[in-house]
Amino acid sequence: MDDLYRSYDGICAYLGIYIERATGAASADHFVAKSSLPGLAYEWDNYRLACLAMNRLKNRFDDVLDPFSIPADLFRIELITGRIYCNSSHPLHLRKKAGKTIARLQLDSGINRTMRSKHFSDYLALSSQAGAAARNYFKSQSPFVWTEIVRQGL
C-alpha cells in the first residue's frame, strides 16, 4: 500500500483528490475484479489507488472507465457548481461510457459537487494572496479541479 500511495502521489484515481493517510481512507482497487480474473489479483498494473468511497462504489463492476486509459480531457467541471460532465468533443460511445462511470461512482453527487466547488472557491481565495504557493498546493491536493482551472485560464 505504501508503494501504491507513493506512486500515485496520494491521489485517488477516480476522484482526482489527495487522500490523507491519517484518515485511513486510501485503498487499493483491483481495476479488474479479483473475482473476474483471479490471476490479476497481484499484478501491479491492475492496482488503482482509490479512496474507500470510490472503491466501494466501483466494487466488482466492470462498467467504469479505467483512469489510466481515458483521454485527459474527457471529463470537465463547471467550477462554480462543481458539476462534472463529459466533454462533447469526444465520440458518442466514449461519452456514454463516461456517463456510466459518472453514474456508477456517483461522481456528480451533491457531496462531490460541493467538494469540487469548495476546492475552486478556496483556490480563488488563496491564489490572490499566496500566488504560486497556492497554485502548487492546489495542483497537489485537487489535481482534477486544478486541471480545469488551467484549461479555463483562471
Secondary structure, 3 states (H helix, E strand, C coil): CHHHHHHCCCECCCCCCECCHHHCCEEEEECCCCCCCHHHCCCHHHEEEEEHHHHHHHCCCCCCCCCCCCCCCCEEEECCCCEEEECCCCCHHHHHHHHHHHHHCCCCCHHHHHHHHHHHHHHHHHHHHHCHHHHHHHHHHCHHHHHHHHHCCC
